[in-house]
Amino acid sequence: MTDNATINADGFFGEYGGQYVPEQLIPILNELADTYNKFKDDEEFKREFEYYLAKYSGRPTPLYLCSNLTNNLGGAKIYLKREDLNHLGAHKVNNTLGQILLAKRMGKKKIVAETGAGQHGVATAATAALMGMECTIYMGAVDVERQKLNVFRMQMMGAKVISAESGQRTLKEAVDEALGAWIQDADDTFYLLGSAVGPHPYPTMVRDFQSVIGKEAREQCLEDEGRLPDYCIACVGGGSNAIGLFSEFVKDENVKLVGVEPAGRSLEPGGHAATLCLGEPGIMHGFNSYMLKDEKGEPAPVYSISAGLDYPSVGPEHSHLKDLGRAEYVHASDKEAVDAFFTLSQKEGIIPALESSHALAYAMKLAPTLPKDNIIIVNLSGRGDKDVAEIENLISKGDFCMP
């Protein structure tokens, strides 16, 4: 697993991270941290994890040169790290496989999780079925409506999907309810958190399980181009796919790391989820990180066309990388993401997830400004099948037009 010197024993990346949780959760989290530290370098655990990544999920995923898109835009070469080709269509399964193998070693019988766009929920449902565990997924009621296909996929694989009806009825509320359910039954239940957020040790575990993305991308770029990329670009909601890609390039100062957040409908409060661009440090869901706050200092209402990005905080390691100046965080609007969604579909025959389309949108603006020998890697964190019905609906209402 990844060895990163920026985290200390208490789970802090600089000033971000930690365990800001009810007292009864601290021994449960510490037991999880001890279990992870025990097995992360265990040869048998690593062999089993790598077996399922290869034989169940189908890794390695390719690094694909978008020749048509590159030629159309001019400037730098655009490569896609094809996480959309994982089993189930996204990067999420890398993490669910790792965590569920830990759950098995801890003797847990039940899995509880949250999901936004549904991809983590689908991956959790699948790996719980694989390991014969009972599975409950919490999902915001708004996301249940706009991601009906993924809800049915979870149910097909035996998971119980519970709609979170409080607050904005999106990802934050799903996390709230999943955490509550875990506290009620922590002896038998393992909380399988989907992004690089939450109290220690989750941000570290998720980064390490997702670091396979960066490891493969690094090797593949060296093989294809004989050198490292100039830019690594990924969308950021909670930040798991981005930190997975960035983790293997952090020490390479000539590789620029760029996270792309959702600017949504506008940069006015409630119109976006650009946490690192417009937020400030604060504590939510058991950890300290940048967050978007309302006038009372509480988590602010957020919005994105992408159900997987509308979260008012972000992984603590991203906050640390921002403060260090090691990574840059920018934003892309709904319209820019939808334009990128159609452009990749029409130029390369690849339908990207709306989450990934935010990263692609920024890469499409950046590439023409760079020399032709520059290399950009965009993490295509998921495929867009889940978003097609929503895009069709928005077009039929006149919100967007198909190019």
N, C-alpha and C positions, 0 to 999 in steps of 0.2 A: 504493500500500500504506500501511498504518498507520504514522504517525510517532509513536513513543512515547519520550518523553525519559527514561523510567526505566531504559533499558538502556544500558550502556556498550559500548565497542568490543570488549571481551573477552567479551561475552555475559552480563554480570551484571545482574540486577534487584536493586539493593541488594547484599546479600551472597549472593544465590542465583543459581544457574546455573553458568556456566563450562564448562571442558573438563577433566574428571578422567578421562582415558582413557590407554590404552597409547600410548607415544611414536609408534609407527608410524601411529596414527590421526590425529595432530594435523595433518600436512600434508594429509591427505584432507579433514578437516573444514574446514580453512582454505581449501582449493580450493573447497569447496562454499559457504562463506561469501562468498568473492570472487565466485563465479558469481552467487549470489543478489543481492549488492549491485550487480553489473553490470546485472542484468536486471529488478530489482524495479520500477524506474521507467522501463524501456524501453517505448516506446509500442507497438512491434510485439508484445512479450511480453504486455503488458496487454491488447491487442486480442485476441490468441489465447486468453488465459485467460478473458476475458469472453465470447468467442464460445462456448467450450465450456460455461461456466457456464449460459449462456442456451439454447443449442441442443442440448446433450447432456444436461445435468442438469435443465433446465427452470426456472431461476431467472428472476425473483424468486419466492421462496416467500411465501405470504400471511401476514398478521398477522390472526388469526381471533379474534373476540370470542366467548367461550363464554357465551352468554346463558343457556342452561338451567342450567349449573353455577353461574354467578354468582347467578342468582335463587334457586337452591336453597340456596346457602351464605349469602346476604346479604352485605352489605359491599362491598368493592372489586370492580371489574371485573377479570375474569381474561381476558387475551389469550394466545393461543398463537402463537409463531413457528413456523410449520409446516415445520420441516426434515424431517419425515417424508415430505413430498411431493417431496423431491428424487428424482431417478433413483436407484434402488437402496434408497431408504427411510431415509436418514439424512444427517446433515451431513458425513459422512466424505469424500464425493466432492469437496467444495470443496477440500480439502487435497490429495487424490491427484491431481487435475487440475493444480494448481499445481506440485507437486513433480515430476510426470512430465514436464511441459514443461521444467523445469530439467534433468532427466536426459537428455532428448533433446538439449538444447543442449550438454551435457557429453559427448555421444557414447557414453553408456552403452547397453549392449545387454541387460542383465539387471536385474531388480528383485527385491529381497528385502524382506520386511516381516514384522511381527508382528501378531497380532490377538487380541482377547479374546472379545468377543461375536460376532465375525465380520464386523461391518459394515465395519470398515476393510479387512479381508481381501477382502471382496466388492468394495469400491470400488477397491482396488488391482488385483485381478484384472481388473476391467472396464476400467480405464484402461490397464493393460498390454496387454490385447487390442486396445484402440483404437489404441495406438501401436505395435503389433507387437513387443512386448518379451517375453522369457522371464520368467516370474514364479514365485517360490517364497514361500510363506507359512508361517510358523511359528505354531503354535497349541497351547496347553496341552492335554494329553490330556483333562483334566476338561472343558474348554470344547469340545473336539471332540465329546464325548459329548452335552453338553447343547445344542449348537448344530449338530446334524447337517444341518439344512436349509441353513445358510450354508456349511458345508463342501462340500456338493454343488454349491451355486451357484458357489463358487470353482472347483471342478473342472470344471464345465460350461464356464466361460470360459477354460479352458486352464491354470489355475494348478496347481502342485504344492503340496499341503498336507502339511506335516511335523508330526507330533505330538510335542510336547515332553514327555518322560517323566520328567524329573528333578524334584526338590523337590516342591512342591505341585502341579505339573503344570497351572499356570494362566498368567496373563498375564506375570508376572515371568519365568518360565522360558522363555516364548516369546520375550521380548525378549533374554534371555541368549543363546539359540541363534541368533536372527537376527543379533545383533551379531557373534557368532563366525563365522558364515558370511560376513558382509560383510568382516571382517578378512582372511579367507582369499582373497578374490577382489575386492578393492576397485578394481582397475584397470578391470574391465569391469562392475562391479555398483554400482547405486545403492541405498542403503538408504532406503526410503520409510517414514519413521516416522509413526505414526498419531496421536499425541497431542502436547500442548504440553510434552513432557518431553525428556530426553536432553541430550547436550552441545550447546553452541553450534555452529551457528546454528539447530538444530531448533526450540527453543521460540519463537524470533522468527518463523521462516518459517511455522510452523503457525498461530500467532496471526494473522499477516498474511493468510494465505490464508483463514482462517475469519472474518476481520473483516467479510466480506460480510454475515454474519448480523446483526451490530450495525448496520452502515450501513443495511441495508434496514429493520430494525426501527425505527430512529430516524426515518427518513423516513416510514414507514408510520404510526407513532404520531402524528407531527405532522400528517399528512394526516387521519387518522381522528378525533383528539381535540383537535388544535390545540395540543398541549403534549407535553412529555416524560413518560414513565411515572414513577411513584413508586418502583416496585421492578422490578428485573430479576433473575430467579431461574433458575438452571440447575443440573443435577446436575454433580458433580465426581468423576471417577476420576483420570485423568491431567489432564483439565481443558480439552480443546480446544474443546468446544462452549460451555463457560462463558466462556472467555477471548475467544472469537469474538464472543459477545454483549456482554460487559463492555467490550471494547476501545473501543467508540465512545461509552461513557457515563462512562468513568473521570474525565474532566474536569468532568462535571456533578455537582457535589457534592450536589445535591438528589435525585439518583437513587440509591437504595440498591441495592447489589449484594450478592446472596446466593447463595453456593454451597452445595449440599446433598450431603453425603457419605453413604455407606451405613453405617448402624449395624448392619446385618446381623441376626444372631440375638441378640446381646447386646453390651455394651460391654466385656466381658471380653476379654483378649488372645486372638487367633485367632478371635473371633466377629464381627469387623467390619472395615471398611477406612476408618475415619474419620480420615484422616491429618492433616488440618489441625486438626481438633478435639482430637485426642489424641496427636499425634506430636511430634517435636522435630527440629531440623535434623540432616541427615546426608547422606552422599554415596552415591549408588547410580546405576548405569547412566550414569555419566559426568557427573553434575551434582549440585550441592548444593541441597537443598530440604528441606522438612519430610518426615519419613518415620516409619513405625512400626518400632520396633526391638525385638528380643528382648533377653534378659538379657545377651547377649554383644555387643550393639551392632550385630548383623547385621539385615538386613531381616526383620521379623517375619512369621509366617503371618497371612494375611488371608482374609476371607470376605465374600461378598455373594451374594444371590440373583441378582444381575445380573452376568453374565460380563464386562461391560465396565467394571465399577467396582472389581474386586478387585485393586488395585494398591497396594503399600505405600509409594509415594511420590506426588508430585504435581508439576505444572508449577511451575517456579521463580517465574514472575510471580505466581501465586496466593499463594505464600508471602510475596512482597514486599507484595502488596496486603493480606494479613492483618496483617503487621507494621505497615504504615502505618495500619491501621484503616479503609482505604478500602472493603474488602469484608468482609462477615461470612460465616463458615462455620459451618453447622449440620449436623445429621444426621437421617436418617429410617430407620426400621427396615424389615426385610423386610415385616412385616405392614402397615405404613403404606404402603409402595410398592405392595403387591398390592391393598390397599383402593383406592388412587388409580387403579390400573390398571383395576379394574372400574368405579369411579365414572365416569371419563371415558368408558369404553366405553358405559355404560348411559345417561348423561345427554346425551352429544354424538354417540354413534356413531363415536367415534375411538378406536382401540386404540393406546395409547402403548407405546413400548419400556419395559422394566422400568427401564432407566437413567433415562429421562425421568420415570418415575413417581415417583422419589424427589423431584425438584424439584416436581412437581405435588402430592405429599403435603404438602410444607411450605406451598405456596401455598394449599392448601385449609384448612390450620390458620390461616394468616395473614389471609386475606381477610375472615372474619367479624369480625375485631378492628379493621378499618379503616373509615373513612367511605366511603359509596357513591360519592363522586366520585374516590376513589383508583384508580390504574391499576397493575395487575401484569402484567408480561410474563413468561411462562414459556417457556423455550426447549424446545420439543418436539423433542428432538434426533434421534428416530428413531421408526419405527412398530413396533408390537408383534407383527407376524406371526411373527417369529423366536422369540418367547417363548411363543406359544400352546401348543405341545406340552409345554413344560416346566411351564407353569402347570396344564395339564390333568393331567399326571403327578403334580404335588404335591397337587392336589385329590383325585385318586384314592387317594393314600396317606394322606389325612386331615390333611396339613400345613396346608392352608388350606381355606376354604369359599367357594363362590361366593355373593355377596350376593343 
